[in-house]
C-alpha cells in the first residue's frame, strides 16, 4: 500500500464555471492533426507527452520572466527579471502568487495529475501561446491552441496528456510578453482498482503513464461545433459529436473527445399525466395522441443532434421512436411495446388509485455501441453535459473524466453488456473526477413516478473491470445499480474516494457481483447507502458514513442468496436504520478475516491476489492511497470532482469550425516552436510543375512526385500524408529544396516503397551529397545538422515516401 497523501492533495485546481464558444475541432495524435473546418486548412499539434523525473511531493514553483518586443517571432530573447513565486497549499489546493515589483502576468499555476493548469492576465488571449517541457530537457513542446481559453481580460490553459515529472511552462501573451514558470510538479493519476487490474495497455485513449496512445484521434468539441465537428474513422468522415461516438467502433485508433465548456441540448416541455388519473379511467385510446406527443423546448438553443428519444405507451402496445434534430425531433418509427401495469403509491399522486399502465420514457440518450479505447474528458473544471447522458453498450476500455453531468432525463453515464455471457468480454471502464448533479425529467409518465430527477447517475450490468473514483454525487435520487435484476451478473467493481452528498439511494444497489469500496464519504443519505442483494458481496474498507439512513441493507429473496458485506475500519456517525431487519454486514477486526457469503466470483476474492489487487505479503489492498475513514472524510470533498482552470465567460483558442480527424497534414507541431514543417495539407494527387510550400520547393521534373495517404508514427510524431518520389532524383530532377541562412537541425521520417528492402534519401548542397537519410521498410527517423546554404533532398532509388520533414 502506497500512502501518497501529498500526491493526491495536489490535484485541486481552480473550480468555476464558463462556456466555451469556439468551434474548434479535431486533431490526430500521438502527434495530433488539428483541422480548421471553416477553411479546411490544417495545422499541427503535438501530443503532450514526455518522460518521468524524480518524485516530488510539493508544488512550489519559481518563475523566470522575460519580455519581448512586438515582433513576428515567438521566441523570447530578452532579459530575466526577478522571479515570481507561485505556491499551492497542499491542504486546500488554493493557489497564491507573490509578485515582485516588475510586471508578471501569470496569476495562477498548478501541477495537477498528468496535467498543468495556468491562468494569466491577457487582453489579447486569442493570440497567446503556451509551451512546456520537462525541466531536465532543453526544448519545448507547443500545447494545442484549443487548450487555451480566454475572455476580455484573462486567459487560461490546461495542458493534458503529460506524464509524471517536473516541468517548465512558457507562456507568451497576446501582447508578446513571455513568462516562464519552472519546477512545476506533475503527479500521476491514481489508477487503483479493477479497471486497471492486470491491464498494462491503459484504459481509454491514454497509456498508463498518462500520455496518448499511438495514433489517437483527438476531437475538440464545444457548444458551437457540437453538430458540425467531424472526424475520419476508418474510411469515412462522420459529422457531429453524437455521430462520431456512435461510429467510434469504425476506428482502428483510440479516440479522445475533449470537451470545452457546456454542451447543451433541450428536452420535453413539462407535461403532467394527472388529468388522465383524476377519474381513475387510465385514459382512453382517444387520449393517446395527447399523452404521447409533445414538443421540445427551445430555451437552450440548438439541440445536440442524434440523441435517442423513446416514449412507451404500454396500453396501446407502442413505442414512439425519435431522434433529436437541431430544432426539435424526427420520428423514426413506432415499434411494439409489451403491456405493463404498475400500482400507484400514495406519494406518486394524491388522487391516483389502483393499477395503471406503466408508460415510460427514454429521453436524450447518447447510445454508443461496440466502441473501444475511447476517452471523453473535460478540459479545465468547467466542462458540462447538460440535459443528456450516455449508455455505453458492449464497449471496452472506456474512460470518462472531468465532466459535470446535470439535468439528465435518463441515465447520466451507464455501462452494460447484452447478457450474462458478456461479463468477461465487456469492460474496463474508468469513471473518475466527475460531478453527477441531480437529473431532471420533465415528462415522466411511468406509474412509479421514478424519473423526475432522472434515472440512474451511473448504472452497471453484464460487464467487468470497473473503477469509479474521485466522483461527486450531489442530490441524485437513484445513484447507481450494479446489476439490473437479480439474475444479472457483473463482476470486479471498485468504488473509491467518491463523495455521496445528500443523495437518495443506490450507493450502489448491487446484485450478483463482487465489489470493493474504500475511502468513500457518505453524507446525509436520505434513503439507503449500500443495498446488497442476490449474492452480491462487498468488501467495505475505511469508508465514512455521516447522518445517513441504512448504511448497509439487504432484501432477501426465496430464489437468490442474500447479499453480504465484509466491514473493516469504517466509521458511522449519526446513522440509523429503518428497521433492525435491514442490517447486514459483518464487522471484522483483521483485513484477512473471512465472511460467509454466496458470491459467484469468489467468497474470499478480496484476499486472493489472482482475483484482486491484494498485497499478500503485507496483507493490505494494493492501492495508491488508502487512509483511515476519518482522513477520507477530509480528503474526499477536496479530491473529488473535475480539476483544472476555469475562466468565466471564456471562449477557446485554436482553429474554428469543424475538421476531419485523421485526414490532413504531415507531421505535428514539432518540439521547437520555431520549426518549419513541410505542410502537405493543400496538396493532393500528382504534382505538376514546381510547387512552393513555405520554405520548400517541390520539383517533379521528368519523374513523378505525388501526395499519398500514408499514416505513420515515429518517436511521437504522426503523419497522415506523405510525399512520394517515384523515381531516382538529383539536384536537377525530382527533388525537394530549401534554403537556410544559419545552422539548422533537419528531421526526416521516410519509408521505403519496398516492404523488404531499405532505401536511401540523399541530401545534397548542390555539389555533393553531404548527408543521407534512411527510408526503412518501417518508417524511420533521421536527424542531422546543416550549415547555411541551399539543399536538395531526393531519392537514391525509386519508391520512397517522405512522411515528415522539418527544419528547426
MOHUHU-V111074 format. One record per backbone hydrogen bond with DSSP energy under -1.0 kcal/mol. CO is the residue of the C=O (numbers start at 0). NH is the residue of the N-H. E is the energy in kcal/mol with one decimal. If there is no record, write none. Layout:
BEGIN
CO&NH&E + CO&NH&E
END
This chain:
BEGIN
1&3&-1.3 + 3&7&-1.3 + 4&8&-2.1 + 7&10&-1.2 + 24&219&-4.8 + 25&34&-1.7 + 26&217&-3.7 + 29&46&-1.1 + 31&44&-2.6 + 33&42&-2.3 + 35&39&-2.1 + 40&35&-2.7 + 42&33&-1.5 + 44&31&-1.8 + 46&48&-1.1 + 60&85&-1.4 + 61&181&-3.6 + 63&179&-3.1 + 64&80&-2.3 + 65&177&-1.5 + 68&70&-1.5 + 83&62&-1.5 + 84&97&-2.5 + 85&60&-1.8 + 86&95&-2.5 + 88&92&-2.5 + 93&88&-2.8 + 95&86&-2.2 + 97&84&-1.3 + 104&120&-2.8 + 107&118&-2.2 + 109&116&-2.7 + 111&186&-1.9 + 113&161&-1.3 + 114&111&-2.7 + 115&158&-2.9 + 116&109&-3.0 + 117&156&-2.4 + 118&106&-2.0 + 118&107&-1.9 + 119&154&-2.5 + 123&126&-2.0 + 124&127&-1.6 + 128&171&-2.9 + 129&142&-2.6 + 130&169&-3.0 + 131&140&-3.2 + 132&167&-2.9 + 133&136&-2.1 + 140&131&-2.4 + 143&146&-1.6 + 144&147&-1.6 + 147&652&-3.9 + 148&155&-3.1 + 149&650&-2.6 + 152&121&-2.6 + 153&150&-2.5 + 154&119&-2.8 + 155&148&-2.7 + 156&117&-2.2 + 158&115&-1.8 + 164&185&-3.0 + 165&134&-3.1 + 166&183&-3.2 + 167&132&-2.0 + 168&180&-2.9 + 169&130&-2.8 + 170&178&-2.2 + 171&128&-2.3 + 172&175&-1.8 + 176&172&-2.6 + 177&65&-1.8 + 178&170&-2.8 + 179&63&-3.1 + 180&168&-2.8 + 183&166&-2.6 + 185&164&-1.9 + 186&113&-2.4 + 195&198&-2.0 + 204&212&-2.9 + 206&209&-1.7 + 210&206&-3.6 + 212&215&-1.7 + 215&28&-5.3 + 216&255&-2.9 + 217&26&-7.3 + 218&257&-3.2 + 220&259&-2.7 + 224&227&-1.2 + 224&228&-2.7 + 225&240&-3.2 + 228&239&-3.8 + 230&237&-2.8 + 232&235&-1.6 + 235&232&-2.4 + 237&230&-2.0 + 239&243&-2.6 + 240&244&-2.2 + 241&245&-2.6 + 244&247&-1.4 + 246&249&-2.1 + 247&250&-1.7 + 253&216&-3.1 + 254&374&-2.4 + 255&218&-2.7 + 256&376&-2.8 + 257&220&-2.8 + 258&378&-2.6 + 260&383&-1.8 + 262&385&-2.5 + 266&296&-2.4 + 273&276&-1.5 + 273&277&-1.0 + 276&279&-1.3 + 283&286&-1.5 + 284&287&-1.2 + 286&290&-2.0 + 287&291&-2.1 + 294&268&-2.6 + 297&300&-1.6 + 306&323&-1.6 + 307&364&-2.0 + 308&321&-3.2 + 309&361&-2.6 + 310&319&-3.5 + 311&359&-1.2 + 312&316&-1.0 + 312&317&-2.3 + 316&336&-1.5 + 317&312&-2.5 + 318&334&-2.7 + 319&310&-2.0 + 320&331&-3.2 + 320&332&-1.3 + 321&308&-2.1 + 322&329&-2.6 + 323&305&-2.2 + 325&302&-2.4 + 327&324&-2.2 + 329&322&-1.8 + 332&320&-2.8 + 334&318&-2.9 + 339&357&-3.8 + 341&355&-2.8 + 344&347&-2.0 + 348&351&-1.3 + 353&343&-1.8 + 355&341&-3.4 + 356&358&-1.8 + 359&311&-3.1 + 361&309&-2.8 + 363&388&-1.7 + 364&307&-2.9 + 365&390&-1.7 + 367&392&-3.5 + 370&395&-2.5 + 372&254&-2.2 + 373&398&-2.6 + 374&256&-3.2 + 375&400&-2.4 + 376&258&-2.9 + 382&403&-1.9 + 383&262&-3.1 + 384&405&-2.1 + 388&365&-3.2 + 389&413&-1.9 + 390&367&-2.7 + 391&415&-2.5 + 392&369&-2.2 + 395&372&-1.3 + 396&373&-1.6 + 397&429&-2.5 + 398&375&-2.6 + 399&431&-2.0 + 400&377&-1.8 + 402&434&-2.5 + 403&384&-3.1 + 404&436&-2.8 + 405&386&-2.4 + 407&439&-1.3 + 409&454&-2.3 + 411&389&-2.3 + 413&391&-3.0 + 414&460&-1.3 + 415&393&-3.0 + 418&421&-2.1 + 419&422&-1.3 + 421&424&-1.3 + 421&425&-1.8 + 425&463&-1.6 + 426&396&-2.3 + 427&397&-1.7 + 428&466&-2.7 + 429&399&-2.2 + 430&468&-2.0 + 431&401&-1.1 + 433&471&-2.4 + 434&404&-3.2 + 435&473&-2.6 + 437&406&-2.2 + 441&270&-2.0 + 445&448&-1.6 + 450&453&-2.2 + 451&440&-1.8 + 452&438&-1.4 + 455&411&-1.6 + 456&412&-1.9 + 458&414&-2.5 + 459&482&-3.6 + 460&416&-1.7 + 462&490&-2.2 + 463&427&-1.8 + 464&428&-2.0 + 465&493&-2.7 + 466&430&-2.7 + 467&495&-2.0 + 468&432&-1.6 + 469&640&-2.5 + 470&498&-2.9 + 471&435&-3.4 + 472&500&-2.9 + 475&503&-2.7 + 476&504&-1.7 + 477&456&-1.3 + 478&457&-2.3 + 479&508&-2.0 + 480&459&-2.4 + 481&510&-2.6 + 484&487&-1.4 + 488&461&-1.1 + 491&465&-2.2 + 492&515&-2.4 + 493&467&-2.8 + 494&517&-2.1 + 495&469&-1.5 + 497&520&-2.6 + 498&472&-3.1 + 499&522&-3.0 + 500&474&-2.1 + 502&525&-2.1 + 503&526&-2.2 + 503&527&-1.3 + 504&478&-2.1 + 505&479&-1.0 + 507&530&-2.2 + 508&481&-2.8 + 509&532&-2.9 + 511&489&-2.0 + 512&536&-2.7 + 513&492&-1.7 + 514&538&-2.7 + 515&494&-2.7 + 516&540&-3.4 + 517&496&-1.4 + 519&543&-2.6 + 520&499&-2.8 + 521&545&-3.1 + 522&501&-3.0 + 524&548&-2.3 + 528&506&-2.5 + 529&552&-2.6 + 530&509&-2.6 + 532&535&-1.9 + 533&511&-1.4 + 535&563&-2.4 + 536&514&-2.3 + 537&565&-2.9 + 538&516&-2.7 + 539&567&-2.5 + 540&518&-1.6 + 542&570&-2.4 + 543&521&-3.2 + 544&572&-2.6 + 545&523&-2.5 + 547&575&-1.6 + 549&528&-2.3 + 550&529&-2.3 + 551&583&-1.0 + 552&531&-2.7 + 560&534&-1.4 + 563&537&-1.9 + 564&585&-2.7 + 565&539&-2.9 + 566&587&-2.8 + 567&541&-2.6 + 570&544&-3.1 + 572&546&-2.8 + 575&549&-3.1 + 578&581&-1.6 + 585&566&-2.7 + 589&592&-1.3 + 598&601&-1.1 + 601&604&-1.3 + 603&606&-1.8 + 604&607&-1.5 + 607&610&-1.8 + 607&611&-1.5 + 611&613&-2.4 + 612&621&-2.8 + 613&615&-1.1 + 614&618&-1.6 + 614&619&-1.4 + 619&614&-2.9 + 620&622&-1.8 + 622&1&-1.9 + 627&631&-2.1 + 628&632&-1.9 + 630&634&-2.7 + 631&635&-2.8 + 634&637&-1.1 + 634&638&-2.7 + 635&639&-2.5 + 643&13&-1.0 + 644&380&-2.4 + 646&649&-1.6 + 650&149&-3.1 + 655&37&-1.2 + 659&662&-1.4 + 660&231&-2.8 + 664&719&-1.4 + 671&674&-2.0 + 675&806&-2.1 + 679&682&-1.8 + 684&706&-2.4 + 690&697&-3.3 + 692&695&-2.1 + 695&692&-2.7 + 696&736&-2.3 + 697&690&-2.4 + 698&734&-2.0 + 699&702&-1.7 + 703&725&-2.4 + 704&686&-2.8 + 705&723&-3.1 + 707&721&-2.8 + 711&718&-2.6 + 713&716&-2.4 + 716&713&-2.7 + 718&711&-2.2 + 721&707&-2.9 + 722&801&-3.5 + 723&705&-1.8 + 724&799&-1.8 + 732&729&-2.7 + 734&698&-2.6 + 735&792&-3.3 + 736&696&-2.5 + 737&790&-2.8 + 739&788&-2.4 + 743&785&-2.8 + 744&807&-3.0 + 745&783&-2.1 + 746&805&-2.1 + 747&781&-2.8 + 748&802&-1.8 + 748&803&-1.7 + 749&779&-2.5 + 750&800&-3.0 + 758&774&-3.3 + 759&795&-2.7 + 760&772&-2.2 + 761&793&-1.9 + 762&769&-2.5 + 762&770&-1.7 + 763&791&-2.6 + 767&764&-2.0 + 770&762&-2.6 + 772&760&-3.0 + 774&758&-2.8 + 775&751&-3.2 + 779&749&-2.2 + 781&747&-2.8 + 783&745&-3.3 + 785&743&-2.6 + 788&739&-2.6 + 790&737&-1.7 + 791&763&-2.7 + 792&735&-2.2 + 793&761&-2.8 + 794&728&-2.4 + 798&752&-3.2 + 799&724&-2.8 + 800&750&-2.3 + 801&722&-2.3 + 803&748&-2.3 + 804&677&-2.8 + 805&746&-2.6 + 806&675&-3.0
END
